[in-house]
Amino acid sequence: MKKTLALILTLCMVFSLAAIGGTSAFAAGQTIYVLGPTPDHGWTAQAGAYAQAKCEEITAEGEYKAVYMPASSGEEQVDQCNTIVANGDAVLVVMMALDDSAQAGQETLYAEGIPFISFDRIIEATEKYAILNASGDNWQCGAGIAYWLQKNGMEPGDTVVVLYGDNGTVCKRRQEGFEQFLRGEIEYNDAQTGSYKTTEVWTQDQIDAIFNGYTVVCNWSADGAYSYIEQKFDEIVAAAKANGGKLYIYSMDDEMTFGVLNYLEAGASAETLADLKDMQVYISAIGGMQELYDVMAGTDDQSALAKEYFDDMMSMYFSPKMMQDIIEKGLTYLSGDWNYEVGSGEYQPTWIVDANNVNDFEGFQGH
């Protein structure tokens, strides 16, 4: 009787645990880890928010547990990779490296035989280990801006300001695409309007004059761009005024373009603004913040300011929602439907958004 009762109790415990687990009781070795930024503001915040939402969706479906692991630095991501290895349940890691110091984490994953997809910031030293390197097409972002600035009159010797996000592969490739277009090596292909070649082939010396001039790393920050412009803008405007009255600003991110706008609104002197108003001024961006779309559409508080001091502005479409696409690509890998060689790259199209087509697109909320 005691044995029978013990057996009944044991079976009850087993069934009870199974019921508690439900669809969340995943088999060992069935976790997808997604590493990315701590959501705060701008493009990275939205990438992180999209990733978190996708992980929750995957987990709810029940086949895999998906965990989003936010971080504030590449060093923190290395610790996360060590935790993943220790957990022993990873089937895939999708990693948006925050900086190149995350390299050691990717090397650890590779050494332990854990497949990973590298998203957005591609670390060149570990690119060959990733089952896929995926991002928006940063080369075409650079080519698109070179095309647009040239279309609006940029010539060798003109005054150009370059606002970098950081020193990683994203901005490096955006610079490479800009240079390749001007050298006539690649075309700019716009999904909205067509393909374009440079109308004037530039020499490397002429290109180098741009990137050895008014350039700064802004850490993807409006404040970083504001700080540089605050220090240099009087000098920049005076130089452009004496150099044919044209100024071109190659900003590699929406946030940094807002930094310039914010300075014009709150910090620029009346004398400099008067000179700027009399010049030809064109500014770029990359991303897709709805707030910047609103400026271009004429519906934002800063729209009148932009119209007064910029002859035109644009932003290359580069949505943070791509992070969800890449996580979905990881599910394709786990299903066995995979045709990529290790180390391959895949880059999503980008295109020019300006006042002519801005109402055709929904941006992300960046602030």
N, C-alpha and C positions, 0 to 999 in steps of 0.2 A: 504493500500500500504506500509506504514511504517512497519507494523508488518510482512508483507511478505518479505520485504527487510531485516529486522532484522533476520528472520528465515534463509534466504539464507546465510547471513553473518556468522551466528552461525555454520551452516552446513559446510560452507567452512573452517572455523577455525578447526572444528573437523577433517575433512578429511585431512587438511593440516598437523595437528599435527600427525595424524596416518601415513601420508606419510613420515614425517621427522623421526618418530620413527623407521619405517620399522621393520626389524628383531631384532633390539636392544631394542624395546619397550617391556620389559619383565614384566610379571605380578608381582604384589607385592608378596614377599615371595618366590622368585625363584632364589636367588643368592647362588652360591657355593663360599665359601671363602677358600683360600689355604694360610696357613701361613708357612713361611720358612725363610731361610737365605738371607741376602743381598748378591747378587753375587759379590765375590771378587776374590777368587782363590781356586783351589783344589776341593775336592769332594763336599763340600757344595755349592760352586759356581755353579757347574754343576747341582746339584740337584735343585737349584733355577732357573737356566735357563730352565731346562726341565719342571719345574712346570709352569713357565710363558708361555712357548710355548703351553702347554696343556690347560691352562686357555683361551688363545686366540683362540685355536681350538674349545673349547666348546662354547664359546661366539659366534663365527662365525656360529656355527650350529643352534643357535637360540632358543633352548628349555630352556636353562639356561644361566644366566649371571655368568661367573666365574671370580673371582678377586684374583690376587696374591698379597699378602701383605708381603713384605720383612721386616726383622728386624735384628738388631744387638745384641739383648739380650732377655732373657726370660722376663725381666721386660717390655720391649717394646711390647712383644707379649701379655702380660696381658692387656695393654692399647688397643691393637688391638681387643682383645676379648670384651672389654667393648664397643668399637665402633661398633662392629658387633651386639651386643645386642641392642644398641641404634638405629641402622639402621632398625631393625625389619623385615628384608627381607631374613634372612638366612634359607636355607633348609638343609645345611650341611657345616661342617668345616673340612678340612683336615689340620692337624697341625704337622709340624716337630718342636718340641720344641727345642730351642737352648740351654737351660739349665733348671735345675730343678725349677728355680724361675718362670717359665711359669705355674707352677701348679695352681696358683690362677686363671689364665685365663681359664684353663680347668674346674676348679670347677665352675666358673661363667657360662660357656656354659652349663654344666650339670644342674645347678640350674634353668636355664632359659629354659630347655627342648630342647636345640639345639644339635642335634646329631653331634658327632665328631669322626673322625678317627685319631688315634695317629700313626705317622710314624717315624721310625728310632729310635729316642731317646724316649724311653718309660719311663714315669714318674711313678714310682711304686705306689705312693699315689693315682693317678687318673686312673691307669690302668683299674680298675674295672668299670669305668664310660664310657669308650670309646666303641663305637659300634664295633670297631675292633682295635687291636694293630698290626701293620704291620711293618716288616723290613726285611733285609737280616738275615740269620740265624747266629747270632753272636756266639752262642755256637759252631756251626760247624766251624766257622772261627778259634776259639781257638783250637778246636780239630785237625783241619787240620794242624795248625802250630806245635802243639805238635807232631803229627805223623811225619811231615816232619823233624823236628829237631831231633827226636829220630832216624828216618831212617838214618840220617846223623851223628849218633854217640853220641848224647846227652845222658849222663848218670847222675844219682844222684851225686851231688857234683861238677859238671862242672860249669864253670863260664858262667853265663847267664845275659844279660842286658835286661831289660823290659822297653819299651817306651810306656807309656799310652797316649791316646788322652786327656782324662779328667777323672773325677771321677763319671761319669754317668753310666746308665745301659748298654750302648754299650760296653764300656771296661770291665765293671763288668762281663757281660755275656761272653765276649771273654776270660777273665781269668777263669771263671767257666768251660767253655768248655775245655780249656787247662788242667785244673786240673782233670776234670772228665775223660778225655781220659787217662791220666797217671795213675789214680787210677783204670782203667779198668772198669769204670761204663758205658761209652758210646763208640761207635765206631765212626770212621771218615768215612763218606760216600762221595765218590768223584764221581760226575756224569760222569767224564771222564774215570776213571780207575777202580773203585770198592770200596769195604768197607775194613776197616783196624782196627785191635785191637792193643792195646799196646803190645809190645814185652817184656816189663818188668813193673810190677806193682810197682808204687812208693808209699811210705808212705806219709802221710800228712806232716810230719816233713821235708822230702826231698823236697817236693814241696814248703813248706813255705820258705825254704832256698833261693829259687829263688826270690820269691816276697818280701823278706825282705832284699835283697841285692842291686844290682845296678838297681834301679827302679826310674822312674821320670815321672811326668805329663808334657807333651809337648804342650798342648793346640792345638793339631792337626796341629802343625806348624813345618816346616823344620827348621826355626830359633830356635824354642824351643829345638828341638833335637840337633841342632848344638851347642847351648850354653851349654847343659849338657855334651855332648861328649867332647867339648873343655876343660871343667873343669876336667873331670874324665878319659879321654881316656888313658893317660899315666899309671894311676893307674890300670885301667881295663886290659890293655894289659899285664902289668907286672904280675898281679894276674893270668891271664889266662896262661901266659908263665910258671909260677911256678906251675901251676895246670894241667899239662898234655899237654899244648900247644893247647887247644881247646877253642874257643869262639863262643857263640851262642847269637844272638841278636833277641829278640822277639819284633819286631816293629809292632804296631797295626794299622799302616796307611802308605800309600805310601809317603805322605809328609815327615813323620819323617824318613823314610828310605833314602829319598833324603838328609835330614839333615846330616846323617852319611856320605853319599857319598861326600857331599859338604865339610865336614871337612877333609876327607882324601885327597881331591883335593887341599884344600887351607890352612889348618891349622895344620895338623899333622907334628910332627917332623920327621926328617929322621931316627932317632934311633927307634922311635916307629913304623914307617912304615916298617923298616927292620925286626923287631920282628914279626909284623903282617903278613908279607909275608911268614914267616917260619911256621906259625901256621895254624890250620884248623879253618876256619871262615865261618859261615853260618848266613844269615840274611833274615828275613821275611818281609812281607808287607801285607797290605789289601787295596783293592780299585779297581784299574784298570786304572790308569793314563797311557795314551799312551806313555808319556815320559819315564815312568819306563819300560813299555813293550819294548820300543826301546833300553833301556840299556840292557835288557835281550836278545834281539834279535841281539845285536852286531852292531846296526846302530846308536847309540848315541855317542856324544863326550865323555861321561863318561863310555862307555862300556869297554874300555881297562882298565880303573881304577878299575872297578868292577871285571873284570876277574883277575886282578893282585892280589887283596887283599881279595876277597871272593872266597871260594871254590865253592859256589853256592848261588843263591838267588831265591826268589819266591814271589808271591803276591796272596793272596786269592781273587778270583773274587767277587766283591761287587759293582755293578754298580749303580751310582746315578740315572740312568734312571728308577730305581724302583719307583721313586716318581710319574712318569707318570702312572705306573701300579696301584698305590694306588689311584690316582685320578679317574682312570677308574673304580676301584673297588667301589668308591663312587657313580658313576653313576649307577652301578648295584644295589646298595642299594636304590637309588631313584626310580628305575624302579620297585621295589617291589620283585625282585628276590634275596632274602637274607636268608641265612641259618645259620648265625653266632649268637651265644648268646652274649649279652653285656659282654664285658670284655675278649672276645676270642682273641687269637693271631694267626697270620699267618706269616710264615717266609720263605722267598725265598731261594732256594738252593745257595750254594757257592762252589767253587772248586779251586784247586791249578793251578795257571798259572806259568810256568817256561820256561826255554829256549827250552824245548822239545815241548811245545804246544803254545808258545806265538804268533806265526804267525796265529793261528786259531781264534784269538779274536781281535776285534777292541776296543781299550780303549777310554777313554774320555780325552779331552785336559784339563790338570790341571793347566798349567801356562799361 
